[in-house]
């Protein structure tokens, strides 16, 4: 299962590497859920279904932080702001 959206793919230089890492992450998440939630066989699927919601919240938080920065409510030398600028560059 691949979690990279088509929009993200166009900027990748090595899609196979990223896809391989995603498969490793998926396997680790599956191992984690099997070991820590053995009675909840649906746990892995539930977590996968939450990923789009988490991505949407992340994008909303990023936009909120950017608006706060533009309005002057967040100082420029904040690490989150530096990361935001690096991502948008």
N, C-alpha and C positions, 0 to 999 in steps of 0.2 A: 504494500500500500504506500503510495507516494503522497506527501502532504504539500509538495511545492505546487503552487498555483501556476497556471499558464503564464500569468503576468510576470511572475518571478523568473521563469525559465529563460526569457530572452536575454537577461543580463549575466547568465552563468557562463563561465569559461569551461568548466569541467562538470557537466551534468552527471556523468557516470559516477564521479567521486561523491558528489552530494547525494545521489540516489543510494549509493552504497552505505554512506553514513546514516541516512534515514532508515535503511533496512536494519542497521545495527541498533539504532535507537528504538525502533519498533520491537526488535527481539528483546532488548533489555527491558522495555516496558512490559512486554508479555511475561518475561521471567519474573519481574517484580510482582506483577499482579497475581501470577500463579502461586508464588511463594508466600505472599503476604495476605492474599485473599482467596485461599483455596476453596472455600465454601461458596464464593461468589463467582461462578464461572462466567458471568456476563460482564464482570468488572472491566476487562480489557476493552471490550466493545463500547462500553459506556464512556470510558476515557477518550477513546478515539472520536466518539460522537461529540465530545465537548470541545475538541480542538478548533472547529470553526468559530465557536462562541468566544474562546480565549483569544483567537486572532482578531476578531471584531473588537473585543474590549481593548486589546493592545493598541489597535489603530485609533480607537476613540481616545484613549489615554494620551497617545502621541499627539494627536491633534489638539487636545486640551492643553497639554504642556506647551505646544508651539504657540497657541493663542496667548497663553499666559506670558510667554517670553516676549512676544511681539508687543503686548500691552505694557511691558516693563515690570510685571509682577514677579518675574523670576530673574535673578542676576545672570549675566552672560557666562561667568566663570563657574557655573554649576556643571557638574559632570554629566547630568542628564541632558542638559542643553548642548554640550559639546558632542555627545553621542547623537543627538537629534540632527545637528548640523552635518555631522559626518555621514549620516544616513541619507540626508536630503541632497547632499552634494553630488 
